[in-house]
C-alpha cells in the first residue's frame, strides 16, 4: 500500500526496526493490544447506534433531514472532516485529543446514520447489522491469523474506494439508475470486506513498532479502531442499501 496510507509511516514508525521481546510476552502484549483496538471499535459502533436511535426517536432526525437547509450537510460532512484531521494530524495531536475526536466522530456518525431509520424497517436494519457483525468477525479473524501477506491488497482496495465514490457521485447526479445503485452496493460490500481483513493484518503488524512506547501504542490503538470502525460501518451501509426493506 502507498506510504501515505501506511499508519507505520505516518505515525513515525520505522518498518525496518525490530523488537527483541520474548515470544510469550510479545504474544500476550499483542492480544491485549488487539483487544483494546476491538474494544474501542465496538464502543464507537455502540455509541453511534445509541445516538442514531435517540436522534430518530426524538423526532429530530426527521425534522433536520427533511427540513432542508445547511444543517443536514454539516452533520453529514463533519465526520469526514474529523477523519482527515485525525489521519493527517495524528503526529501533532495528543492521545487525549485523538480520543476526544474519535468519540466526537462516532457521535456525529450517529446523527448522520439516524436517517436509516427513516428509510428502512427496524427488522431489516437489525438483520443487516447481525449479518455484518458475523461477516466482520470472520474476516477480521482471518486477517489476524492468515500467513498470507495482504499488503499487496492495499493500493487495489484504496483505488476501489475512490472508484466507488466517483461512481456514487455520477449515479446520484447523472445516471440516477437503480440497477447501478445495486451494483455499487454489492461492490462496496466486497471492497470493505477486503479492507477488513487487510486493515486487521496491518494493525497487527504495527504492534511490533509500538510495543515499547505506551504513547505510540495508544495512538495506534485509536487509529486502528477508527479504520476497523469505518470498514464495519461502510460494509453495513452498503449491505443495508442492497438488502434492506424500505419503510
C-alpha positions as MATLAB code, in Angstrom:
seq = 'XXXXXXXXXXXXXXXXXXXXXXXXXXXXXXXXXXXXXXXXXXXXXXXXXXXXXXXXXXXXXXXXXXXXXXXXXXXXXXXXXXXXXXXXXXXXXXXXXXXXXXXXXXXXXXXXXXXXXXXXXXXXXXXXXXXXXXXXXXXXXXXXXXXXXXXXXXXXXXXXXXXXXXXXXXXXXXXXXXXXXXXXXXXXXXXXXXXXXXXXXXXXXXXXXXXXXXXXXXXXXXXXXXXXXXXXXXXXXXXXXXXXXXX';
ca = [
       0.000    0.000    0.000;
       1.247    3.504   -0.751;
       3.115    5.166    2.098;
       0.516    7.881    2.598;
      -1.951    5.193    3.638;
       0.506    3.287    5.856;
      -0.029    4.119    9.514;
       3.504    2.932   10.354;
       4.960    5.640    8.121;
       2.546    8.401    9.086;
       2.922    7.773   12.807;
       6.713    7.838   12.555;
       7.409    4.099   12.817;
      10.450    2.577   11.178;
       9.342   -0.556    9.292;
      12.922   -1.769    9.313;
      13.088   -1.728   13.104;
      12.924   -4.930   15.098;
      11.774   -5.556   18.624;
      13.667   -8.191   20.584;
      10.941   -9.228   23.006;
      10.435  -12.799   24.296;
       7.772  -14.554   22.221;
       5.419  -15.295   25.158;
       5.498  -11.674   26.313;
       5.051  -10.434   22.736;
       2.061  -12.716   22.143;
       0.402  -11.634   25.398;
       1.059   -7.992   24.584;
      -0.290   -8.429   21.059;
      -3.516   -9.997   22.328;
      -4.002   -7.130   24.793;
      -3.271   -4.585   22.070;
      -5.706   -6.127   19.582;
      -8.377   -6.475   22.276;
      -8.013   -2.760   23.014;
      -8.468   -1.968   19.315;
     -11.620   -4.097   19.111;
     -12.986   -2.607   22.358;
     -12.526    0.924   21.040;
     -14.058   -0.004   17.698;
     -17.051   -1.801   19.260;
     -17.633    1.054   21.721;
     -17.615    3.509   18.822;
     -20.169    1.449   16.893;
     -22.326    1.147   20.036;
     -22.187    4.914   20.629;
     -23.129    5.562   17.013;
     -26.097    3.193   17.263;
     -27.371    4.725   20.517;
     -27.086    8.280   19.194;
     -28.803    7.311   15.923;
     -31.727    5.658   17.732;
     -32.173    8.535   20.195;
     -31.978   11.178   17.464;
     -34.547    9.292   15.404;
     -36.844    8.523   18.357;
     -36.893   12.175   19.419;
     -38.232   13.179   16.008;
     -35.275   15.484   15.440;
     -33.858   13.325   12.644;
     -36.982   13.771   10.538;
     -37.128   17.459   11.363;
     -33.489   18.119   10.478;
     -33.022   15.910    7.415;
     -36.415   16.562    5.852;
     -36.423   20.264    6.620;
     -33.669   21.151    4.175;
     -31.135   23.872    4.816;
     -27.435   23.649    5.591;
     -27.624   21.705    8.880;
     -28.027   18.245    7.273;
     -24.900   18.861    5.195;
     -22.970   19.987    8.267;
     -23.931   16.764   10.072;
     -23.070   14.592    7.070;
     -19.733   16.233    6.241;
     -18.427   16.812    9.783;
     -17.362   13.158   10.312;
     -15.362   13.306    7.076;
     -13.573   16.433    8.317;
     -12.689   14.652   11.564;
     -11.297   11.640    9.667;
      -8.965   13.877    7.674;
      -7.936   15.789   10.797;
      -7.132   12.580   12.688;
      -5.346   10.922    9.778;
      -3.108   13.821    8.805;
      -2.730   15.482   12.207;
      -2.180   12.478   14.447;
       1.549   13.141   14.847;
       0.814   16.613   16.239;
      -2.111   15.602   18.454;
      -2.003   14.286   21.987;
      -3.544   10.933   22.804;
      -6.335   12.690   24.681;
      -7.171   14.826   21.649;
      -7.310   11.763   19.405;
      -9.625   10.045   21.887;
     -11.978   13.046   22.021;
     -12.009   13.240   18.236;
     -12.774    9.537   17.942;
     -15.781    9.798   20.293;
     -16.901   13.019   18.611;
     -16.676   11.283   15.241;
     -18.748    8.319   16.481;
     -21.366   10.724   17.869;
     -21.639   12.719   14.646;
     -21.883    9.476   12.682;
     -24.823    8.552   14.911;
     -26.602   11.775   13.982;
     -25.882   11.149   10.309;
     -26.918    7.489   10.371;
     -30.225    8.228   12.095;
     -31.590    8.615    8.563;
     -31.535    4.846    8.057;
     -34.480    4.582   10.471;
     -36.404    6.943    8.188;
     -35.763    4.745    5.141;
     -35.626    1.124    6.299;
     -37.638   -1.121    8.605;
     -36.250   -1.880   12.041;
     -36.222   -5.606   11.288;
     -34.130   -5.212    8.136;
     -31.707   -2.907    9.966;
     -31.285   -5.459   12.773;
     -30.880   -8.372   10.337;
     -28.269   -6.487    8.328;
     -26.405   -5.450   11.477;
     -26.113   -9.018   12.753;
     -25.132  -10.299    9.298;
     -22.375   -7.692    9.029;
     -21.232   -8.389   12.598;
     -20.788  -12.082   11.776;
     -19.055  -11.327    8.480;
     -16.785   -8.717   10.071;
     -15.768  -11.099   12.864;
     -14.902  -13.842   10.374;
     -12.992  -11.554    8.023;
     -11.068   -9.864   10.825;
     -10.188  -13.229   12.366;
      -8.910  -14.415    9.006;
      -6.870  -11.228    8.561;
      -5.381  -11.746   12.020;
      -4.499  -15.418   11.638;
      -3.613  -15.823    7.958;
       0.017  -16.310    6.989;
      -0.697  -14.741    3.592;
       0.769  -11.257    3.152;
      -2.159   -8.951    2.397;
      -0.082   -5.782    1.993;
      -0.426   -6.025   -1.794;
      -4.175   -5.550   -1.452;
      -3.826   -2.006   -0.114;
      -3.385    0.035   -3.277;
      -6.002   -2.008   -5.146;
      -8.583   -1.574   -2.372;
      -7.971    2.162   -1.965;
      -8.325    2.593   -5.733;
     -11.571    0.645   -5.426;
     -12.841    3.029   -2.745;
     -12.004    6.048   -4.920;
     -13.727    4.464   -7.917;
     -16.711    3.664   -5.739;
     -17.025    7.296   -4.629;
     -16.842    8.508   -8.236;
     -19.495    6.001   -9.306;
     -21.767    7.041   -6.423;
     -21.489   10.724   -7.353;
     -22.151   10.002  -11.040;
     -25.167    7.872  -10.198;
     -26.533   10.461   -7.769;
     -26.281   13.431  -10.118;
     -26.182   11.984  -13.650;
     -27.444    8.437  -14.178;
     -29.820    8.002  -11.227;
     -30.030    4.300  -12.032;
     -31.470    1.789   -9.596;
     -29.526   -1.057  -11.198;
     -26.274    0.893  -10.925;
     -27.067    1.666   -7.284;
     -27.426   -2.051   -6.543;
     -24.164   -2.800   -8.360;
     -22.366   -0.093   -6.360;
     -23.724   -1.529   -3.110;
     -22.594   -5.061   -3.983;
     -19.113   -3.884   -4.983;
     -18.935   -1.710   -1.848;
     -19.614   -4.714    0.381;
     -16.806   -6.666   -1.323;
     -14.310   -3.806   -1.111;
     -14.879   -3.167    2.583;
     -14.859   -6.886    3.292;
     -11.382   -6.952    1.795;
     -10.372   -3.859    3.757;
     -11.496   -5.514    6.992;
      -9.001   -8.356    6.539;
      -6.296   -6.026    5.201;
      -6.645   -3.465    7.995;
      -6.658   -6.174   10.669;
      -3.363   -7.558    9.428;
      -1.893   -4.043    9.155;
      -2.982   -3.178   12.710;
      -1.437   -6.407   13.947;
       1.851   -5.682   12.170;
       2.050   -2.195   13.695;
       2.268   -3.690   17.182;
       5.931   -4.595   16.694;
       6.771   -0.915   16.216;
       4.793    0.492   19.162;
       5.246   -2.243   21.772;
       7.850   -0.311   23.763;
       6.215    3.107   23.619;
       2.936    3.430   25.543;
       2.033    6.740   23.892;
       2.569    5.452   20.361;
       0.655    2.288   21.219;
      -2.364    4.220   22.464;
      -2.399    6.335   19.321;
      -2.074    3.199   17.186;
      -4.998    1.636   19.063;
      -7.231    4.648   18.395;
      -6.314    4.895   14.712;
      -6.671    1.136   14.275;
     -10.108    1.261   15.866;
     -11.056    4.107   13.517;
     -10.027    2.060   10.469;
     -11.993   -1.000   11.576;
     -14.975    1.172   12.531;
     -15.033    2.620    9.007;
     -14.797   -0.855    7.475;
     -17.700   -2.094    9.598;
     -19.959    0.932    9.093;
     -19.389    1.109    5.347;
     -19.991   -2.607    4.915;
     -23.188   -2.226    6.957;
     -24.454    0.737    4.929;
     -23.735   -0.867    1.568;
     -25.329   -4.168    2.566;
     -28.350   -2.357    4.016;
     -28.909   -0.447    0.778;
     -28.599   -3.751   -1.080;
     -30.919   -5.916    1.017;
     -32.780   -3.546    3.377;
     -36.588   -3.328    3.277;
     -37.924    0.165    2.674;
     -40.337    1.774    5.138;
];
